Amino acid sequence: MLDMKKKVFKKNSLDKLVFLSLLLICIIFLIFGVKEVYRIKYLYAYDPLRHMNIAKNVDSQEPMVKTIETYGGGKIKINYPSIMRLLTVTINKVTNLSYLDIYKLFGLFCRILTVLAIYITVKYLVKNKVAAVLASALFLSSRYVFYRSIITFPENLVLPFHILIFYDVIRAIREKKIPFTLPIFFAASLLIHYRSIIIPVILVGILILSRIYSYIMDRKLAINFFKSKALVRTILLILICVILSLPVLRLTIKQYTGYLERNIGQGAIWASFAEEDSHYIPPSQETYLSNIGIILCICSIFSLFLLFYKTNIEKLTLIAWLGFTFILTRGTQFNIYVPSGRMFTYFIIPSVIASAYLLKVFIEKYQKNKKVLFCAFSIALIFFFVTTLSETHGYQGISNAEIDVCSWINNNIASDNSVIIFKNTENSENNILYLHAGLENYKIVETRKETLNQIFKNGEIDKDRLRKFYPTRYIYLVTKGDNENNFENLNLDTVYNQNGILVYKISVP
Amino acid sequence: MLMILQLFRIILGLIYLLFLPGFILSFLLIKNEKATSIKRITLSITLSCFLVPLIVYYGNKIGITINTINIILEILTLIALFLTAILIRNLIRKRVILNKLKSK
C-alpha cells in the first residue's frame, strides 16, 4: 500500500514537473517572440501584409477572397484561398483587436499550438512524457522555427494539423481503427494551406497501403472488413472529408496538376528560373546546421539509426515523412522546383519527432536519475534556446521608407486619384515591390510593368496613353530615386522626397 | 476601466472563438478516458481554428453577413448543436445499457 502511494506520488510529481517545464518553455518563447515582433514598427515581411490586406477585404467581398480589387476596375488574383484569413477576421470582429496586432501575434500562437501537437504526438509515439517535453523544447530551440514564428501566414497554422494527422495515422495503425478526427484534420489542412496537402496525402497514403497489404496477406481480415461496420465507417469518413473540403477541392486538383507541369521534371517551366534564384539553390551543410540547430541536427541523425533498427509501419511512416520533406529542402536536385528555404519548417517537424526516439533511449538508460537528467537537459536546452533566440533577428521585409511613403499617400492623396508604382528593382531591400498592398482603397493602383513601359518610354511620357489608361485628374507616380527611366529630367512636380523614394504629381490635361 | 473591459473582451473573445467550439466537439470525438488535459486543450484549439472560419464561411455563402453579432450567434448555434448531439448520444448509450440489463 505504501509502495503504491509512493509510486502515485512519484508519478504525480513527474507529471507536474513535465507540465511546468512545457509551460516554462512556452513562456520563454513567447517573451522573446513578443519582444521581437514589437521591436519593429510594422510587420516582418510582405506575406503577412498581403494576408492582412486580404483579410480587410473579406468584409466587403466574399470570404474566400480569390481576387483583390486594387487595380482600377481590374483585379489581382490571389493565388490561394485560406480560412486563416477568415479566422483573423473573426478574431478582429469579436475581440476588437487591430489587424496589425493580430498579424503580429498570430504566428506565435500557431507555434505554441504546434508545440502542444508535438508533445501529444511524441508522448503517444514513444510513450514517454519526458521525451515529449524535451522534443518540444528541441523544436523551439531551432533558429529557423523562431524566425518563421514571427511571420503570420497559413503555413504556420497548418503545421499543427500535419502533426495531428501523423498522430491519427499512428493511432489508426496501432488501434486498427481510423479515428474520426483524421478526416477533419485532413480537410482542415486542405482549407488552411492546400499547397502543402501533399504531406498529409503521403501520410494517409501509407496508412491505406499498409491496410491493403495486410488485407492481401490475410484474406479473412479483408472479408471481415467488407462485412463489418468498418467499411461504412471508412466511407463515412471519406464523405466527411470531401464535404468539408468542398470549397477548395477543385482548386487544389487544378493547382496540383499545374504543379506537375510547371514545377516537376526536367522540362519544368521553373527550371531555368530556379537556377538563377538563390531561394531555389539546395542549402549547404552550414545552412542546415545554422537553421535547424546543432542539437536537433545531431539528435535527428542519430535517431535515424534507431528508426532503421527494428523497423515497423510506424517507423516507416516517420521515415517516409522525414525523407520526403528532406527531398523538398533539396528540391532542385530532384527536379522539384520549390523554394528550398521555405521547406525547412516541414523538415524540422519530422526531425523533432524522430529525435524523440533517441531522447527516450537516453532517458531510459539513466532511469534512476530521471529527474536529474531531465533537469540537466532542460537547463542545457533552455540556455541554448535563450542564446539562439536573443541572436535571431528576423528579416525585416517591409522597410520603414516604404511604410512612411504609404502612410503619406494615405494621408495626403485623395482615394479617387491614380497611384502608379514604378518598380524596376529586383533587389528586395528597401524596394517598393508590395507598396500596393497598403493602398487598397485607391481607385487605381498600377504596377504592371508592360503597361508602364508603354507610357514611359525613351525618357518621355506618352500623355495620350496616360489619359487613356488613367482617366483621373491627377496621377501620382511613386518611384525610387535611382530609377533608370530618370524621371527627374521630365521636370515633374515632386511632392514627396524621403528615404530615396520620390512621388511625382502629374496632372492630365 | 475601458482598458479592463477591452482586456476582458479580448480574453473572453479568444476563449469563445479559439477554444469553446472545439472543446465541446472534442467530447463527441474523443472518449473521456483517452484524453489527458493537454491533449484535450490542443485538440480543442485546433478544432476551433478550423470550425470557426468554416461556419462563418458557409454562413456567408447563405447570406449571413460577417459582423460581431452574427459570428457570436453562428458559434453559439454550433455549440448548441454539439451539445444536443452529446445529449442524444448519452441518452442512446443509457438506453442500450438499460436494455442489456433488462435482457439479463
Boltz contact constraints between the chains, C-beta under 6 A:
constraints:
  - contact:
      token1: [A, 63]
      token2: [B, 57]
      max_distance: 6.0
  - contact:
      token1: [A, 63]
      token2: [B, 60]
      max_distance: 6.0
  - contact:
      token1: [A, 83]
      token2: [B, 53]
      max_distance: 6.0
  - contact:
      token1: [A, 86]
      token2: [B, 53]
      max_distance: 6.0
  - contact:
      token1: [A, 86]
      token2: [B, 56]
      max_distance: 6.0
  - contact:
      token1: [A, 86]
      token2: [B, 57]
      max_distance: 6.0
  - contact:
      token1: [A, 87]
      token2: [B, 53]
      max_distance: 6.0
  - contact:
      token1: [A, 90]
      token2: [B, 17]
      max_distance: 6.0
  - contact:
      token1: [A, 90]
      token2: [B, 52]
      max_distance: 6.0
  - contact:
      token1: [A, 90]
      token2: [B, 56]
      max_distance: 6.0
  - contact:
      token1: [A, 90]
      token2: [B, 71]
      max_distance: 6.0
  - contact:
      token1: [A, 93]
      token2: [B, 68]
      max_distance: 6.0
  - contact:
      token1: [A, 93]
      token2: [B, 71]
      max_distance: 6.0
  - contact:
      token1: [A, 94]
      token2: [B, 13]
      max_distance: 6.0
  - contact:
      token1: [A, 94]
      token2: [B, 17]
      max_distance: 6.0
  - contact:
      token1: [A, 94]
      token2: [B, 68]
      max_distance: 6.0
  - contact:
      token1: [A, 94]
      token2: [B, 71]
      max_distance: 6.0
  - contact:
      token1: [A, 95]
      token2: [B, 9]
      max_distance: 6.0
  - contact:
      token1: [A, 95]
      token2: [B, 10]
      max_distance: 6.0
  - contact:
      token1: [A, 95]
      token2: [B, 13]
      max_distance: 6.0
  - contact:
      token1: [A, 113]
      token2: [B, 45]
      max_distance: 6.0
  - contact:
      token1: [A, 116]
      token2: [B, 42]
      max_distance: 6.0
  - contact:
      token1: [A, 117]
      token2: [B, 42]
      max_distance: 6.0
  - contact:
      token1: [A, 120]
      token2: [B, 39]
      max_distance: 6.0
  - contact:
      token1: [A, 120]
      token2: [B, 42]
      max_distance: 6.0
  - contact:
      token1: [A, 160]
      token2: [B, 46]
      max_distance: 6.0
  - contact:
      token1: [A, 180]
      token2: [B, 29]
      max_distance: 6.0
  - contact:
      token1: [A, 181]
      token2: [B, 29]
      max_distance: 6.0
  - contact:
      token1: [A, 188]
      token2: [B, 50]
      max_distance: 6.0
